[in-house]
Amino acid sequence: MTQRPQHSAHGFASHIGMALLLALSIPAQAFDAATEAAVDAAISGDHRPAEDKARDVYRKPKEVLDFLGFRSDMTVVEIWPGGGWYTKILAPALKDQGTFYAAQYSVNPQFGYQRRYFGTFLTMLGEMPKLYRQVIVTHLSLPYQLEIAPHGSADMVVTFRNVHNWVGRNYGGGRFADVAFNAVFDALKPGGVFGIVDHRWPDPDTEDPEHASGYISKELTIALAESAGFELVDESDMLANPKDTHDHPQGVWTLPPTLALGDTDRDKYLAIGESDRFLLKFRKPAEQ
């Protein structure tokens, strides 16, 4: 007969304590059944072109939204959605039960790429009214146009690969970054979540103050958010890419999907994939 091992009370308590610590360290799955069904339908939908779906392996939209605690009945703001890669997931997922604000550039943005993205975005909304009729377009134009949603109305604000712009040379070398973070803070309800994805610069001591390469350090991003009053809740390396050397001729735009060098070393950059990125989850304190 196999003898059952004996455990002291102290040892048993230690095992229980370790189990609790491990349980706390594992992120809870946020999706309820309705949310998961809505997100799955949006991600797999025919409205998303093949080139968008090809990016899923790098951007992991379902995992990112789950990590942030997204629900299909929330009021969500996406800041600077560009041509709408994430909007094509968020807007359909929120269509039936939630509210979605797309905080675009101004109506007359200063940069040509912003005009192209905004035009593409509005065309998309117009061509698929059944999916996008309920999208509310607002604006974040630094430093003056700041109402991305009614004050204290949003459960969640997200922005994907944009914070490096707020601290970059095109926006006063960071003079307006605090304005952008404050606008997000004002739009959120107490307890609301701010999710940030951006191109990771790995060493804040060597960070380009103009952020001309498109990278920004996680440390600077956290400092800016905390200065605005946010609390860092969690972070994830699910979007990390160890193949990214962070030293490309045209910055992050050298890599796919932009491939700024065209056919020059194209296979090399395709093999690297999209940029190394961080994912941060902040919360507006519940008591103000």
Backbone as numpy.savetxt, mean C-alpha at the origin, in Angstrom:
# Nx Ny Nz CAx CAy CAz Cx Cy Cz
4.91 -51.12 27.27 4.06 -49.92 27.27 4.95 -48.68 27.27
4.60 -47.76 26.43 5.36 -46.51 26.38 4.98 -45.64 27.56
6.00 -45.18 28.27 5.73 -44.35 29.45 5.49 -42.91 29.04
4.44 -42.34 29.54 4.13 -40.94 29.25 5.14 -40.05 29.95
5.75 -39.09 29.24 6.71 -38.22 29.88 6.05 -37.35 30.93
6.79 -37.10 32.00 6.27 -36.29 33.09 6.76 -34.85 32.93
5.89 -33.89 33.20 6.22 -32.47 33.09 5.94 -31.80 34.42
6.84 -30.95 34.81 6.60 -30.15 36.01 5.60 -29.06 35.70
5.00 -28.50 36.73 4.06 -27.39 36.53 4.77 -26.21 35.89
6.04 -25.99 36.31 6.80 -24.88 35.74 7.04 -25.09 34.24
7.38 -26.36 33.89 7.62 -26.65 32.48 6.36 -26.50 31.66
5.23 -26.96 32.23 3.96 -26.83 31.51 3.61 -25.37 31.28
3.81 -24.57 32.33 3.53 -23.14 32.21 4.42 -22.49 31.16
5.68 -22.94 31.09 6.60 -22.38 30.10 6.12 -22.69 28.68
5.65 -23.96 28.48 5.13 -24.33 27.17 3.91 -23.50 26.80
3.03 -23.31 27.76 1.84 -22.50 27.51 2.24 -21.07 27.16
3.20 -20.53 27.92 3.65 -19.17 27.65 4.24 -19.03 26.26
5.06 -20.04 25.87 5.64 -20.01 24.53 4.57 -20.12 23.46
3.59 -20.95 23.67 2.50 -21.09 22.69 1.75 -19.79 22.52
1.52 -19.10 23.65 0.82 -17.82 23.56 1.65 -16.80 22.80
2.96 -16.79 23.06 3.82 -15.86 22.34 3.81 -16.14 20.85
3.87 -17.42 20.49 3.84 -17.78 19.08 2.52 -17.40 18.45
1.43 -17.61 19.17 0.12 -17.25 18.64 0.02 -15.76 18.40
0.57 -14.97 19.33 0.53 -13.52 19.17 1.40 -13.06 18.04
2.46 -13.81 17.71 3.37 -13.39 16.66 2.86 -13.72 15.27
1.83 -14.55 15.17 1.27 -14.92 13.88 0.11 -13.99 13.56
0.20 -13.23 12.44 -0.88 -12.29 12.12 -2.20 -13.01 11.93
-3.24 -12.47 12.53 -4.57 -13.05 12.36 -5.06 -12.83 10.94
-5.77 -13.80 10.41 -6.35 -13.64 9.09 -7.57 -12.75 9.21
-7.55 -11.65 8.51 -8.56 -10.61 8.71 -9.83 -10.86 7.90
-9.75 -11.60 6.82 -10.88 -11.72 5.93 -12.03 -12.52 6.54
-13.21 -11.96 6.50 -14.41 -12.74 6.73 -14.82 -13.35 5.39
-15.81 -14.21 5.39 -16.18 -14.94 4.18 -16.62 -14.00 3.06
-17.42 -12.99 3.40 -17.91 -12.06 2.38 -16.76 -11.26 1.76
-15.82 -10.83 2.61 -14.69 -10.07 2.11 -13.81 -10.92 1.21
-13.53 -12.14 1.64 -12.68 -13.01 0.83 -13.31 -13.28 -0.53
-14.62 -13.51 -0.54 -15.30 -13.75 -1.81 -15.24 -12.52 -2.71
-15.41 -11.34 -2.12 -15.38 -10.10 -2.91 -13.99 -9.83 -3.46
-12.97 -10.05 -2.64 -11.59 -9.83 -3.09 -11.20 -10.84 -4.16
-11.54 -12.11 -3.95 -11.22 -13.14 -4.94 -11.88 -12.83 -6.28
-13.14 -12.41 -6.23 -13.85 -12.10 -7.47 -13.22 -10.91 -8.18
-12.79 -9.92 -7.42 -12.16 -8.75 -8.03 -10.82 -9.09 -8.65
-10.02 -9.89 -7.95 -8.68 -10.24 -8.45 -8.77 -11.09 -9.71
-9.72 -12.00 -9.75 -9.84 -12.92 -10.89 -10.72 -12.38 -12.01
-11.31 -11.21 -11.81 -12.28 -10.70 -12.76 -11.73 -10.41 -14.14
-12.60 -10.51 -15.14 -12.21 -10.25 -16.54 -11.88 -8.79 -16.79
-12.29 -7.90 -15.89 -11.99 -6.48 -16.08 -10.51 -6.18 -15.88
-9.79 -7.08 -15.25 -8.34 -6.90 -15.05 -7.60 -7.53 -16.23
-6.84 -6.73 -16.97 -6.12 -7.27 -18.12 -5.00 -8.21 -17.70
-4.52 -9.00 -18.63 -3.50 -10.01 -18.34 -2.23 -9.36 -17.79
-1.88 -8.17 -18.28 -0.66 -7.52 -17.79 -0.79 -7.10 -16.34
-2.01 -6.77 -15.90 -2.23 -6.48 -14.47 -2.08 -7.74 -13.64
-2.70 -8.82 -14.08 -2.65 -10.07 -13.33 -1.23 -10.63 -13.25
-0.42 -10.33 -14.25 0.97 -10.79 -14.24 1.76 -10.16 -13.10
1.29 -9.04 -12.58 1.98 -8.36 -11.48 1.61 -8.95 -10.11
0.57 -9.78 -10.06 0.10 -10.30 -8.77 1.17 -11.07 -8.02
2.03 -11.77 -8.77 3.07 -12.57 -8.13 4.04 -11.70 -7.33
4.20 -10.46 -7.76 5.08 -9.53 -7.04 4.32 -8.71 -6.00
3.11 -8.29 -6.34 2.39 -7.33 -5.49 1.49 -8.00 -4.46
1.13 -9.26 -4.67 0.38 -10.05 -3.68 -0.82 -9.28 -3.11
-1.73 -8.84 -3.95 -2.80 -7.96 -3.46 -3.69 -8.60 -2.40
-4.01 -9.88 -2.54 -4.89 -10.50 -1.55 -4.19 -10.56 -0.19
-2.92 -10.95 -0.19 -2.18 -11.06 1.06 -1.98 -9.68 1.71
-1.73 -8.68 0.88 -1.54 -7.32 1.41 -2.81 -6.81 2.08
-3.94 -6.96 1.40 -5.20 -6.48 1.95 -5.59 -7.25 3.21
-5.31 -8.54 3.22 -5.58 -9.35 4.42 -4.72 -8.86 5.58
-3.44 -8.62 5.32 -2.53 -8.13 6.35 -3.00 -6.81 6.95
-3.53 -5.93 6.10 -3.97 -4.62 6.56 -5.31 -4.65 7.30
-6.04 -5.76 7.18 -7.33 -5.85 7.85 -8.49 -5.32 7.02
-8.33 -5.34 5.72 -9.37 -4.86 4.81 -10.65 -5.66 4.96
-11.80 -4.96 4.90 -13.12 -5.60 4.84 -13.94 -4.95 3.74
-14.81 -5.73 3.16 -15.58 -5.25 2.01 -16.70 -4.28 2.40
-16.90 -4.04 3.70 -17.92 -3.07 4.13 -17.29 -1.79 4.66
-16.00 -1.60 4.43 -15.30 -0.42 4.93 -15.48 0.80 4.02
-15.12 1.95 4.56 -14.88 3.14 3.76 -13.37 3.25 3.59
-12.92 3.15 2.33 -11.49 3.06 2.02 -11.10 4.17 1.06
-9.94 4.76 1.31 -9.37 5.78 0.42 -8.07 5.22 -0.16
-7.93 5.30 -1.47 -6.65 5.01 -2.10 -6.05 6.31 -2.59
-4.85 6.64 -2.12 -4.20 7.88 -2.50 -3.32 7.68 -3.72
-3.51 8.54 -4.70 -2.75 8.54 -5.94 -2.76 7.15 -6.59
-3.94 6.72 -7.02 -4.04 5.39 -7.64 -3.44 5.29 -9.03
-2.95 6.43 -9.58 -2.34 6.37 -10.90 -3.32 5.87 -11.94
-2.89 4.87 -12.71 -3.77 4.31 -13.73 -4.80 3.35 -13.20
-4.70 2.98 -11.92 -5.78 2.20 -11.29 -5.50 0.73 -11.09
-4.23 0.33 -10.98 -3.94 -1.10 -10.80 -4.65 -1.64 -9.56
-4.52 -0.98 -8.43 -5.18 -1.45 -7.20 -6.65 -1.08 -7.18
-7.03 0.00 -7.85 -8.44 0.39 -7.90 -9.29 -0.72 -8.52
-8.72 -1.42 -9.49 -9.45 -2.50 -10.15 -9.76 -3.65 -9.20
-9.09 -3.68 -8.07 -9.38 -4.67 -7.03 -10.23 -4.06 -5.93
-9.83 -2.89 -5.47 -10.51 -2.27 -4.33 -11.94 -1.86 -4.67
-12.14 -1.17 -5.77 -13.47 -0.65 -6.10 -14.51 -1.76 -6.26
-14.23 -2.82 -7.05 -15.22 -3.90 -7.14 -15.45 -4.60 -5.81
-14.39 -4.77 -5.01 -14.55 -5.46 -3.72 -15.41 -4.66 -2.75
-15.42 -3.34 -2.89 -16.19 -2.47 -1.99 -17.54 -2.06 -2.56
-17.80 -2.41 -3.79 -18.95 -1.89 -4.53 -20.28 -2.14 -3.84
-20.48 -3.33 -3.30 -21.80 -3.70 -2.77 -22.04 -3.24 -1.34
-21.00 -3.25 -0.51 -21.20 -2.96 0.91 -20.38 -1.78 1.43
-19.36 -1.37 0.72 -18.46 -0.35 1.23 -18.53 0.96 0.45
-17.55 1.81 0.72 -17.41 3.09 0.03 -15.95 3.26 -0.36
-15.73 3.73 -1.58 -14.36 3.85 -2.07 -14.10 5.25 -2.61
-13.08 5.88 -2.06 -12.59 7.18 -2.53 -11.26 6.98 -3.25
-11.15 7.53 -4.44 -9.89 7.53 -5.17 -9.34 8.94 -5.13
-8.32 9.15 -4.29 -7.74 10.49 -4.13 -6.65 10.66 -5.19
-7.07 11.18 -6.32 -6.17 11.34 -7.45 -5.36 12.64 -7.33
-4.55 12.88 -8.36 -3.86 14.16 -8.47 -4.91 15.25 -8.70
-4.47 16.48 -8.80 -5.40 17.56 -9.11 -5.95 17.38 -10.53
-6.96 18.16 -10.86 -7.53 18.09 -12.21 -6.49 18.50 -13.25
-5.60 19.40 -12.87 -4.53 19.84 -13.77 -3.18 19.63 -13.09
-2.74 18.37 -12.97 -1.48 18.09 -12.27 -0.29 18.65 -13.04
0.80 18.87 -12.31 1.93 19.56 -12.92 2.81 18.68 -13.79
2.74 17.37 -13.64 3.64 16.50 -14.39 2.88 15.71 -15.46
3.55 15.52 -16.59 2.92 14.83 -17.71 2.47 13.43 -17.39
3.27 12.68 -16.63 2.89 11.30 -16.32 1.62 11.28 -15.47
1.44 12.30 -14.60 0.23 12.36 -13.79 -0.99 12.63 -14.65
-0.84 13.48 -15.65 -1.95 13.74 -16.57 -2.33 12.47 -17.33
-1.32 11.72 -17.77 -1.61 10.48 -18.50 -2.32 9.48 -17.60
-1.81 9.30 -16.38 -2.44 8.36 -15.46 -3.86 8.77 -15.12
-4.05 10.06 -14.85 -5.38 10.54 -14.48 -6.36 10.35 -15.64
-5.90 10.65 -16.86 -6.75 10.45 -18.03 -7.13 8.99 -18.22
-6.15 8.11 -18.06 -6.41 6.66 -18.16 -7.39 6.22 -17.10
-7.23 6.74 -15.90 -8.08 6.37 -14.78 -9.53 6.79 -15.04
-9.74 8.02 -15.46 -11.10 8.50 -15.71 -11.75 7.74 -16.87
-10.96 7.40 -17.88 -11.48 6.60 -18.99 -11.94 5.23 -18.50
-11.13 4.63 -17.64 -11.49 3.32 -17.07 -12.82 3.41 -16.32
-12.99 4.45 -15.50 -14.25 4.59 -14.76 -15.44 4.73 -15.70
-15.24 5.49 -16.78 -16.33 5.73 -17.71 -16.69 4.53 -18.56
-15.70 3.71 -18.87 -15.95 2.57 -19.75 -16.56 1.38 -19.03
-16.46 1.33 -17.72 -17.02 0.21 -16.94 -17.88 0.74 -15.80
-19.00 1.39 -16.14 -19.81 2.03 -15.09 -20.39 1.05 -14.07
-20.66 -0.19 -14.48 -21.22 -1.15 -13.52 -20.24 -1.45 -12.39
-18.96 -1.41 -12.70 -17.94 -1.66 -11.68 -17.57 -0.42 -10.91
-17.56 0.73 -11.59 -16.93 1.91 -11.01 -17.86 3.11 -10.80
-19.15 2.92 -10.99 -20.08 4.04 -10.84 -20.01 4.66 -9.45
-19.73 3.85 -8.45 -19.76 4.34 -7.07 -18.41 4.86 -6.58
-17.41 4.87 -7.45 -16.11 5.43 -7.07 -16.23 6.94 -6.92
-15.78 7.45 -5.79 -15.82 8.90 -5.53 -14.40 9.44 -5.74
-14.22 10.29 -6.74 -12.90 10.84 -7.05 -12.69 12.12 -6.26
-11.63 12.11 -5.45 -11.21 13.30 -4.72 -9.77 13.61 -5.14
-9.12 14.53 -4.43 -7.79 14.96 -4.88 -6.85 15.19 -3.70
-5.60 14.81 -3.91 -4.52 15.22 -3.02 -3.49 15.92 -3.89
-3.47 17.23 -3.78 -2.52 18.05 -4.54 -1.75 18.89 -3.53
-0.50 18.50 -3.29 0.30 19.15 -2.26 0.78 20.53 -2.70
0.69 21.53 -1.79 0.32 21.41 -0.39 -1.08 21.91 -0.05
-1.93 22.21 -1.03 -3.16 22.95 -0.73 -4.44 22.14 -0.84
-4.52 21.19 -1.75 -5.76 20.45 -1.97 -5.66 19.13 -1.19
-6.34 19.05 -0.05 -6.01 18.03 0.93 -7.18 17.17 1.39
-8.40 17.47 0.98 -9.55 16.70 1.48 -9.73 15.44 0.64
-9.08 14.37 1.07 -9.15 13.12 0.33 -10.45 12.37 0.62
-11.08 12.69 1.73 -12.38 12.14 2.14 -12.89 13.03 3.26
-14.18 13.00 3.57 -14.68 13.81 4.68 -13.92 13.50 5.97
-13.76 14.50 6.77 -13.00 14.40 8.00 -13.54 13.27 8.89
-12.64 12.38 9.31 -13.03 11.31 10.22 -13.96 10.26 9.65
-13.94 10.07 8.33 -14.91 9.17 7.70 -14.34 7.82 7.30
-13.03 7.71 7.14 -12.42 6.52 6.53 -12.02 5.49 7.57
-12.29 4.24 7.25 -11.79 3.13 8.06 -10.34 2.79 7.70
-9.99 3.03 6.43 -8.67 2.66 5.95 -8.25 3.60 4.83
-6.98 3.98 4.85 -6.36 4.69 3.75 -5.15 3.88 3.31
-4.99 3.73 2.01 -3.84 2.98 1.48 -3.16 3.81 0.40
-1.86 3.63 0.29 -1.12 4.23 -0.82 0.01 3.30 -1.20
0.17 3.12 -2.49 1.12 2.14 -3.01 2.19 2.84 -3.85
3.41 2.85 -3.33 4.58 3.38 -4.02 4.45 4.87 -4.32
4.05 5.62 -3.31 3.88 7.07 -3.48 4.61 7.92 -2.46
4.92 7.39 -1.29 5.52 8.23 -0.25 6.87 8.77 -0.69
7.61 8.01 -1.50 8.89 8.52 -1.99 8.72 9.81 -2.79
7.55 9.97 -3.42 7.27 11.22 -4.13 7.07 12.38 -3.16
6.42 12.13 -2.05 6.11 13.20 -1.10 7.37 13.78 -0.48
8.44 12.99 -0.43 9.70 13.49 0.14 10.71 13.85 -0.94
10.32 13.75 -2.21 11.24 13.93 -3.32 11.38 15.37 -3.76
12.27 15.57 -4.72 12.61 16.91 -5.20 11.44 17.60 -5.89
10.51 16.82 -6.45 9.38 17.44 -7.15 8.34 18.03 -6.20
8.47 17.73 -4.91 7.52 18.24 -3.93 8.27 18.94 -2.80
9.16 19.81 -3.20 9.84 20.66 -2.22 10.86 19.93 -1.37
11.39 18.80 -1.88 12.39 18.07 -1.12 11.90 17.60 0.24
10.62 17.30 0.33 10.06 16.81 1.59 9.34 17.87 2.40
9.31 19.10 1.91 8.66 20.18 2.68 7.18 19.90 2.90
6.57 19.14 2.00 5.13 18.91 2.08 4.76 17.51 2.56
5.75 16.72 2.92 5.45 15.35 3.34 4.54 15.33 4.56
4.80 16.22 5.52 3.97 16.24 6.72 2.54 16.62 6.38
2.37 17.46 5.36 1.02 17.85 4.94 0.25 16.62 4.43
0.93 15.77 3.66 0.27 14.58 3.13 -0.13 13.63 4.26
0.77 13.40 5.19 0.46 12.50 6.31 -0.65 13.07 7.18
-0.66 14.37 7.36 -1.72 14.99 8.16 -3.07 14.87 7.46
-3.08 14.95 6.13 -4.33 14.80 5.39 -4.91 13.40 5.59
-4.04 12.41 5.60 -4.48 11.04 5.85 -5.02 10.91 7.27
-4.29 11.45 8.22 -4.69 11.38 9.62 -6.08 12.00 9.81
-6.31 13.15 9.17 -7.60 13.84 9.32 -8.75 13.04 8.71
-8.49 12.34 7.61 -9.56 11.60 6.93 -9.97 10.34 7.69
-9.07 9.78 8.47 -9.35 8.52 9.15 -10.20 8.71 10.41
-11.01 7.71 10.67 -11.68 7.62 11.96 -10.65 7.28 13.03
-10.91 7.61 14.29 -10.06 7.09 15.36 -10.01 5.57 15.29
-8.83 5.01 15.34 -8.65 3.57 15.19 -8.50 3.11 13.76
-8.62 4.05 12.80 -8.49 3.69 11.39 -7.06 3.34 11.00
-6.93 2.61 9.90 -5.65 2.05 9.46 -5.11 2.80 8.26
-3.79 3.04 8.27 -3.08 3.60 7.13 -2.06 2.57 6.67
-2.24 2.06 5.46 -1.32 1.06 4.90 -0.43 1.68 3.83
0.86 1.42 3.93 1.84 1.99 3.00 2.71 0.88 2.41
2.82 0.90 1.08 3.81 0.10 0.37 4.71 1.06 -0.38
6.02 0.83 -0.31 6.92 1.65 -1.13 8.20 0.89 -1.43
8.96 1.43 -2.38 10.24 0.86 -2.79 11.25 1.07 -1.66
11.82 -0.02 -1.17 12.66 0.04 0.02 14.11 0.44 -0.31
14.58 1.54 0.31 16.02 1.80 0.37 16.54 1.17 1.65
17.54 0.28 1.57 17.86 -0.55 2.73 18.64 0.14 3.85
19.28 1.28 3.57 20.15 1.90 4.57 19.82 3.39 4.70
19.14 3.78 5.78 18.76 5.20 5.91 19.96 6.14 5.96
21.15 5.65 6.33 22.34 6.49 6.39 22.86 6.88 5.01
22.48 6.13 3.99 22.93 6.44 2.63 21.78 6.86 1.72
20.69 7.24 2.32 19.48 7.58 1.56 19.66 8.90 0.81
19.27 8.90 -0.46 19.32 10.11 -1.27 18.27 11.09 -0.76
18.66 12.29 -0.32 17.66 13.23 0.20 16.64 13.68 -0.84
16.96 13.52 -2.12 16.01 13.88 -3.17 15.19 12.69 -3.64
15.58 11.48 -3.24 14.85 10.26 -3.58 14.60 10.14 -5.08
15.62 10.53 -5.84 15.48 10.54 -7.29 15.38 9.15 -7.88
15.84 8.14 -7.17 15.79 6.77 -7.69 14.45 6.09 -7.41
13.57 6.75 -6.65 12.27 6.15 -6.34 12.25 5.33 -5.07
13.39 5.16 -4.43 13.45 4.39 -3.19 13.35 5.32 -1.98
12.84 4.76 -0.89 12.77 5.47 0.39 12.99 4.45 1.50
13.60 4.86 2.57 13.83 3.91 3.66 12.56 3.72 4.48
12.44 2.53 5.02 11.35 2.23 5.94 11.42 3.13 7.16
12.65 3.40 7.61 12.84 4.19 8.82 12.32 5.62 8.65
12.59 6.23 7.51 12.09 7.59 7.26 10.57 7.59 7.18
10.03 6.60 6.52 8.57 6.52 6.39 7.91 6.39 7.75
8.46 5.55 8.61 7.90 5.39 9.96 8.01 6.70 10.74
9.14 7.37 10.62 9.33 8.63 11.35 8.32 9.68 10.92
8.05 9.76 9.62 7.08 10.73 9.12 5.67 10.40 9.63
5.32 9.13 9.59 3.99 8.74 10.05 3.82 8.98 11.55
4.83 8.65 12.32 4.73 8.85 13.77 4.70 10.34 14.12
5.38 11.16 13.34 5.34 12.60 13.58 3.93 13.17 13.37
3.17 12.52 12.48 1.80 12.95 12.23 0.82 12.40 13.26
1.30 11.54 14.16 0.44 11.00 15.21 0.07 9.54 15.06
0.55 8.88 13.99 0.22 7.48 13.78 1.04 6.57 14.68
0.47 5.41 14.96 1.15 4.36 15.69 1.46 3.21 14.72
2.69 2.75 14.71 3.04 1.59 13.88 2.47 0.34 14.54
1.64 -0.37 13.79 0.99 -1.57 14.31 1.74 -2.83 13.91
2.19 -2.88 12.65 2.82 -4.09 12.15 3.56 -3.77 10.86
4.44 -4.66 10.47 5.14 -4.55 9.20 5.36 -5.94 8.65
5.57 -6.02 7.35 5.72 -7.32 6.70 6.78 -7.24 5.61
7.49 -8.34 5.43 8.46 -8.48 4.34 7.91 -9.30 3.19
6.59 -9.44 3.10 6.02 -10.27 2.04 6.35 -9.73 0.65
6.67 -8.43 0.55 6.97 -7.82 -0.75 8.48 -7.60 -0.94
9.28 -8.18 -0.05 10.73 -8.06 -0.18 11.21 -8.79 -1.43
12.25 -8.24 -2.06 12.87 -8.89 -3.22 14.39 -8.84 -3.06
15.00 -9.91 -2.58 16.43 -9.91 -2.35 17.26 -9.81 -3.62
16.64 -10.01 -4.80 17.36 -9.87 -6.06 17.58 -8.41 -6.44
16.83 -7.51 -5.82 16.94 -6.09 -6.14 18.19 -5.52 -5.47
19.12 -5.01 -6.29 20.37 -4.43 -5.77 20.25 -2.94 -5.46
19.13 -2.32 -5.79 18.83 -0.93 -5.46 19.74 0.09 -6.15
20.45 -0.31 -7.20 21.43 0.59 -7.81 21.31 0.63 -9.34
20.11 0.72 -9.83 19.86 0.60 -11.26 20.00 1.96 -11.97
20.35 1.95 -13.26 20.63 3.21 -13.98 19.47 4.21 -13.96
18.25 3.73 -14.05 17.07 4.59 -14.02 16.24 4.34 -12.76
16.90 4.03 -11.67 16.20 3.80 -10.42 15.22 2.66 -10.52
14.15 2.73 -9.72 13.16 1.65 -9.70 12.50 1.44 -11.06
12.50 2.48 -11.89 11.84 2.40 -13.18 12.64 1.58 -14.19
13.87 1.20 -13.83 14.65 0.28 -14.64 14.02 -1.11 -14.63
13.39 -1.44 -13.51 12.81 -2.77 -13.31 11.41 -2.84 -13.91
10.88 -4.04 -14.07 9.49 -4.14 -14.51 8.54 -3.60 -13.45
7.38 -3.10 -13.86 6.83 -3.19 -15.21 7.28 -2.07 -16.15
7.98 -1.03 -15.66 8.32 0.11 -16.52 9.40 -0.25 -17.52
10.48 -0.89 -17.08 11.60 -1.26 -17.95 12.08 -0.05 -18.74
12.55 0.97 -18.00 12.90 2.26 -18.60 14.02 2.19 -19.62
14.85 1.16 -19.59 15.94 1.03 -20.56 15.51 0.30 -21.83
14.25 -0.03 -21.93 13.76 -0.71 -23.12 14.35 -2.10 -23.26
14.97 -2.37 -24.40 15.54 -3.69 -24.65 16.94 -3.86 -24.07
17.55 -2.79 -23.57 18.88 -2.89 -22.98 18.83 -3.70 -21.68
19.53 -4.81 -21.65 19.56 -5.68 -20.47 18.16 -6.08 -19.99
17.24 -6.18 -20.92 15.85 -6.45 -20.57 15.71 -7.77 -19.78
16.36 -8.81 -20.27 16.24 -10.11 -19.60 16.80 -10.05 -18.18
17.87 -9.28 -18.00 18.47 -9.13 -16.67 17.46 -8.54 -15.69
16.76 -7.49 -16.12 15.83 -6.83 -15.20 14.54 -7.60 -15.03
14.14 -8.32 -16.07 12.98 -9.20 -15.91 13.28 -10.30 -14.90
14.52 -10.78 -14.90 14.90 -11.83 -13.95 14.90 -11.32 -12.51
15.20 -10.04 -12.33 15.14 -9.46 -10.98 13.70 -9.34 -10.53
12.83 -8.91 -11.42 11.43 -8.70 -11.07 11.18 -7.30 -10.54
10.04 -7.09 -9.93 9.71 -5.76 -9.41 10.56 -5.45 -8.19
10.56 -4.19 -7.80 11.48 -3.69 -6.77 11.25 -4.33 -5.41
12.29 -4.24 -4.59 12.21 -4.61 -3.18 11.31 -3.59 -2.47
10.32 -4.06 -1.71 9.34 -3.16 -1.11 9.06 -3.51 0.34
8.69 -2.49 1.09 8.22 -2.72 2.46 6.72 -2.51 2.52
6.11 -3.10 3.53 4.68 -2.97 3.79 4.52 -2.61 5.26
3.90 -1.46 5.51 3.73 -0.96 6.87 2.25 -0.74 7.17
1.87 -1.06 8.40 0.49 -0.86 8.85 0.50 0.07 10.06
-0.13 1.23 9.90 -0.24 2.21 10.97 -1.69 2.33 11.42
-1.86 2.87 12.61 -3.21 3.12 13.12 -3.29 4.53 13.70
-4.40 5.20 13.42 -4.70 6.45 14.11 -5.17 6.09 15.51
-4.59 6.66 16.55 -5.00 6.29 17.91 -6.50 6.42 18.12
-7.03 5.51 18.89 -8.47 5.46 19.10 -8.97 6.67 19.90
-8.13 7.24 20.75 -8.52 8.39 21.55 -7.71 9.60 21.11
-8.42 10.66 20.79 -7.75 11.90 20.35 -7.92 12.99 21.38
